[in-house]
Amino acid sequence: MYLTPEVKKEIFKEHGKTEQDTGTSEGQIALFTHRIKHLTGHLKENKKDLATRRSLVRMVGKRRRLLDYLKHKDIERYRAIIKKLGIRK
């Protein structure tokens, strides 16, 4: 399994306030980014897996909406998470 509870805690600890604080936008964006990278690798090997492709597109949309929310709420936090994760618009 690629996303164990320990990996999730580490992601939230690094990008959120604490490892228990799973509600911050930065933590959720980082988690979606981790999952998107994993699914992208899976789809490179399994090109005909359309269900996973659909899930990936939905996940990218959710991450985009979170980034837009963060951009409107606090532009400095938005810029920091974009730079830290290496996401480009």
C-alpha positions, -999 to +999 in steps of 0.1 A: +000+000+000+015+033-011-004+055+015+001+042+050-010+061+081+027+069+088+031+085+053-001+105+059+011+117+093+045+127+078+028+147+050+005+165+074+034+171+098+056+186+070+029+207+053+003+213+080+006+227+115+007+194+132+003+157+122-032+156+137-043+188+118-056+172+087-080+201+078-055+227+066-055+235+029-018+230+027-020+195+042-048+185+019-031+199-012+001+180-003-019+148+002-036+152-031-002+159-048+012+127-033-018+106-045-017+123-080+020+114-084+012+078-075-017+075-099+002+091-127+029+065-124+002+038-124-014+051-155+020+052-174+021+014-170-016+008-174-028+030-202-063+014-205-073+018-168-101+043-174-115+041-139-082+052-124-079+079-151-113+093-141-103+093-104-071+111-113-089+138-132-113+143-103-084+145-078-066+171-099-099+191-100-102+189-062-066+200-057-072+229-082-103+241-062-083+239-030-055+259-045-080+285-059-095+288-024-061+293-008-052+318-035-082+340-027-079+335+011-042+341+016-019+346-014+013+342+006+003+307+018-006+299-018+028+309-031+046+290-003+028+257-010+032+261-048+069+266-043+073+238-017+055+212-038+067+223-072+032+227-086+028+251-115-004+265-128 
